């Protein structure tokens, strides 16, 4: 099930995230893929240790932590920081099974 939760981030937070992601040091997305999914994964990903990934991930987790709709819908035991992916011309993440 997909649930749309509007206004989790403010306009200012979205603008900041877009700016940081444009300046980020993207790497081959296969780094976080298992053997099978690496065969299908053709994208870029921000390394989890990248300062922009850490800062933006914290911003998103904080916003989700304040959102009652998110908690009511997901009932999370733990929420992991998001991974940031970039798809350029011709890149895809084809058919695969997640790890």
N, C-alpha and C positions, 0 to 999 in steps of 0.2 A: 504494500500500500504506500502510495505517495501522498503526503500531506503538505500543502502549501501553507507556510507560516510567514505572513508578510511582516516587514519592518523589524526583522531580527537585528539588523545592523542599521545605523543611521546613514544618511547620505554622505556625511563627512567620513565615516568609517569606510564606506564603499569606495569613495574617492581615494582615500589613503591606501587601501588595499590594492586598487588598480595601479596606482603609482609605484608602490613597492614591488608588485609583480612584474611590471614592465622593466624595472631595473634589476631584477633578480638574476642570480646565477643558475640557470636551468641546466639539468644534467639528463642523461639518457634514462628514460623511465623504466627500462628493463632492470635497473638496479634493485627495485623493490618487488620484482615479479618472481614467482616460482618458475620451475623449469617449463611447465606446460604453458602458462600465461606469457612467459617471455617470448614464446614463438609467435604470439599474436600482438604483442604490445609494441607499438611504434608511436611513441610520444616523448615529450619532455616532462620532467618532474623536478620540482624544487626539493633538494635534499632536506631531510628532516632536521639536520643540524644547521641549516642555513639560518642566519639571524632573522631574515624576513619571514621565513616559514615559522619560526618560533614566535615571533611577535604577532603575526597575523593569526596563527593558530590560537594563541592565548586570547586575543581579542574576540575571536569567534566563540571559543569555549566559554568565556565570561558572559557573552551575550546570550548564548544558549542556556547558561546556568540561571539567568534571570527571567527566562521565558517559560511561563506556566504551561502554555500550550505544548511546547516541545516535551516537557517532562511528563505531562499527562498522556501524550500520544506514544512516546517512546519507552517510558518507564525504565530508563537506563540504570544499570548497575554501575557502569563506568563508561565515560565518553572519552574516546581517544582523539588526539589532535588530528585535524584534517590533513590530508595530503593534497598538494597543489599540483595540478597537471596542466600542460599546455599542448595543444594540438596545432601544428602548423600544416601548411599545404601538403596534402597527400598522406598525412599521418592518421592512424586509426588505432583502436584497441579492439581487434576483431574478436571472433567467437573464442571464448575461453572459460575456464572454471577458476574462480578465485581460490586462493590458497586457504 
